[in-house]
Amino acid sequence: MILVHHQDGDLLVIEKPPGIAVYPLAGSTRPNVAEQLLPQYPELQHLPDYGATHRLDVETSGLVLFARNEMAHQKLRELFAKNKVGKEYVAVVSGVVNKAGTIKLPIGPDPKSAKRVKVYRNVVEARRCKAQEAVTVYTPFSVGALLAAPSSNWDVPQLEGAASSAPTTTPLKIQIKTGRRHQIRAHLAAIGHPILGDRLYGGPTAERMCLHSTRITLAHPSSGQKMEFHSNPTFLNKKNPSGQNV
């Protein structure tokens, strides 16, 4: 079941569960969001990428925008290309992060693995491997302050076997100024704080990868009206906002 947060004649805002692709991937039989939307929104089959205007990794959950016509698809893709869509994520990372920070390290192909990307610290090597600029901003936060009243009962995943009195993980709010493949995952791993459940980048074992697209802001493709959508990450044990399941 796919949760629909918003729909109008131009736009769908849905919540992608973890473990499912946004749209069909070449050579893959993995379930995907687009095919589950088609029975109710058949117009998607006539659009590039089934109307999806951006992607989340299979392991990542959260908000995804779909266009319902060619005009909306083109305008939304332009907004993403010009970094005019605000995106915020929540992650739970290994270790204690005490203060906010910005990671400005280029990202490019990993010569040793097609499944991963590499964070380059050497400028000469980055240029030779055609790495691209990547900027990630992160802020540790108190989970009771995230999208909910302070009295909400939150539960942050901790590492197995750790003393209950000492935190072993940190929840982070994350904004990306660029949109590189695996950017958040690779950047956080590069500073020694991999995401829980992210086996590809050395994260500790967890039931799932603790990364969620939690907020999107944009101008509506037809009216230009500012729109903002929120979604709470289920790995913090908070129910998602009400919506329509399809």
C-alpha positions in Angstrom: 0.0 0.0 0.0 1.3 3.4 -1.0 0.3 6.4 1.2 -0.7 9.5 -0.8 -0.2 12.7 1.1 -1.5 15.0 -1.7 -3.0 14.9 -5.1 -4.3 17.4 -7.6 -4.5 17.6 -11.4 -0.7 18.2 -11.7 0.9 16.6 -8.7 1.1 13.5 -6.5 3.0 13.4 -3.3 3.4 9.9 -2.0 5.3 8.1 0.7 7.7 5.4 -0.4 8.2 2.5 1.9 11.7 1.1 2.4 12.8 -1.8 0.2 10.9 -0.7 -2.9 12.1 1.2 -6.0 10.4 4.5 -7.2 9.9 3.1 -10.7 11.0 0.0 -12.7 14.7 -0.4 -12.9 16.4 -1.9 -16.0 16.9 -5.7 -15.5 15.2 -5.7 -12.1 12.0 -7.5 -11.0 11.9 -5.6 -7.7 8.5 -4.1 -6.7 8.2 -0.4 -7.4 5.9 2.5 -6.4 5.0 3.5 -10.0 3.4 0.2 -10.9 1.3 0.2 -7.7 0.1 3.7 -8.6 -0.9 2.9 -12.2 -4.3 1.3 -11.5 -5.6 4.6 -9.9 -3.4 7.0 -11.9 -3.1 5.4 -15.4 -1.8 8.7 -16.9 1.6 8.0 -15.3 2.4 5.3 -17.9 2.7 7.9 -20.6 5.2 10.1 -18.8 9.0 9.7 -18.5 10.0 7.6 -15.5 6.2 7.1 -14.9 6.0 10.7 -13.8 8.6 10.5 -11.0 10.5 13.8 -10.8 13.3 12.5 -8.5 14.4 9.2 -6.9 15.1 7.8 -3.5 17.4 4.8 -3.0 15.6 1.5 -2.6 16.5 1.4 1.1 15.3 4.9 1.8 11.8 5.8 2.7 9.8 9.0 2.5 8.3 11.7 0.3 8.5 11.4 -3.5 6.9 13.8 -6.1 5.1 12.5 -9.2 3.8 14.7 -12.0 0.5 13.8 -13.6 1.1 15.5 -17.0 3.9 16.5 -19.3 3.8 20.2 -18.3 4.0 19.5 -14.6 6.8 16.9 -15.2 8.9 19.3 -17.1 8.5 22.2 -14.6 9.2 20.0 -11.6 12.3 18.5 -13.2 13.4 22.1 -13.9 12.9 23.0 -10.3 15.0 20.1 -9.1 17.7 20.9 -11.7 17.9 24.5 -10.4 17.9 23.4 -6.7 14.6 25.2 -6.1 13.0 22.2 -4.3 13.7 22.2 -0.6 14.4 18.7 0.7 15.0 17.6 4.3 15.8 14.2 5.5 16.1 12.5 8.9 18.7 9.8 9.6 19.9 7.9 12.7 23.7 7.5 12.6 26.2 5.6 14.6 28.1 7.4 17.3 27.4 10.7 19.1 27.2 13.9 17.0 27.3 16.9 19.3 27.0 19.8 16.9 25.8 20.8 13.4 28.2 20.7 10.5 28.5 20.9 6.7 30.3 18.3 4.5 31.8 19.8 1.3 33.5 16.8 -0.3 33.2 15.8 -4.0 31.5 12.5 -4.8 32.3 10.4 -7.8 32.4 6.7 -9.0 34.2 4.2 -6.8 36.7 2.4 -9.0 36.5 -0.7 -6.8 32.7 -1.0 -6.8 29.9 -0.1 -9.2 27.4 -0.3 -6.3 29.1 2.4 -4.3 30.2 6.0 -4.8 33.5 7.4 -3.4 34.1 10.6 -1.4 37.2 12.3 -2.6 39.5 14.3 -0.3 42.3 14.7 -2.8 41.6 17.5 -5.4 43.8 16.0 -8.1 42.2 12.6 -7.7 38.7 14.1 -7.7 39.3 15.9 -11.0 40.8 12.8 -12.6 37.8 10.6 -11.6 35.3 13.3 -12.6 33.9 13.7 -9.1 31.2 16.3 -8.6 30.6 18.9 -6.0 28.5 17.7 -3.1 27.3 19.6 -0.1 25.4 18.1 2.9 24.3 20.0 6.0 23.4 18.1 9.1 22.1 19.1 12.5 21.6 16.8 15.6 18.2 17.3 17.2 16.0 16.2 20.0 13.4 13.8 18.6 10.6 15.3 20.7 11.0 18.5 18.6 10.6 16.9 15.2 7.3 17.6 13.5 5.4 16.8 16.7 4.4 18.2 20.1 7.2 18.0 22.8 5.1 15.4 24.7 5.3 12.9 21.9 6.8 9.5 22.8 9.8 9.0 20.6 12.1 6.0 20.5 15.5 6.4 18.8 17.2 3.1 17.7 20.3 2.3 19.6 23.1 -0.2 18.9 22.6 -3.7 20.2 24.5 -4.6 23.3 25.1 -1.0 24.3 24.5 0.3 27.8 21.1 1.9 28.0 22.4 4.9 29.9 24.8 5.9 27.2 23.5 7.0 23.7 25.1 5.1 20.9 23.4 6.8 18.0 22.4 10.3 17.0 19.3 11.5 15.0 20.2 14.1 12.4 18.2 16.5 10.3 19.9 16.7 6.9 19.6 19.1 4.0 21.4 18.5 0.7 22.4 21.4 -1.5 23.3 19.0 -4.3 21.7 15.7 -5.4 24.4 13.2 -6.0 23.9 9.5 -6.0 24.2 8.1 -2.4 25.2 11.6 -1.2 23.9 11.5 2.3 25.0 7.9 2.9 28.5 8.4 1.6 29.1 11.7 3.2 28.0 10.6 6.7 30.1 7.4 6.4 33.1 9.6 5.4 33.0 11.5 8.6 32.8 8.4 10.7 29.0 8.3 11.3 27.4 5.8 8.9 23.6 5.4 8.9 22.2 2.6 10.9 21.3 -0.3 8.6 23.4 1.0 5.7 25.5 -2.1 5.1 26.9 -0.8 1.8 28.7 2.0 3.6 29.6 0.3 6.8 26.6 1.1 9.0 25.7 -1.0 12.0 23.1 -3.8 11.7 19.5 -2.6 12.0 16.1 -3.8 10.8 16.2 -1.3 8.0 18.3 1.7 6.8 17.4 4.6 9.0 17.1 7.3 6.3 13.8 9.1 5.5 12.8 11.9 3.2 10.8 13.9 5.8 10.0 17.4 4.2 9.7 18.8 0.7 8.9 22.4 -0.2 8.3 23.7 -3.7 6.3 26.0 -5.9 3.3 24.3 -7.4 4.0 23.7 -11.2 0.8 25.5 -12.3 -0.2 28.1 -9.7 3.3 28.9 -8.3 1.8 28.6 -4.8 4.3 27.5 -2.2 3.6 24.0 -0.9 5.2 22.1 2.0 4.8 18.4 2.8 5.9 16.5 5.9 6.3 12.9 6.8 7.5 11.4 10.1 10.1 8.5 9.9 8.6 5.2 11.2 12.0 4.1 12.6 11.5 6.7 15.3 8.2 5.0 16.2 6.0 7.9 15.2 2.9 7.3 13.1 2.8 9.0 9.7 0.4 11.9 9.0 -3.0 10.8 7.8 -3.3 10.2 4.0 -4.9 8.0 1.4 -3.6 4.5 0.8 -3.6 3.2 -2.8 
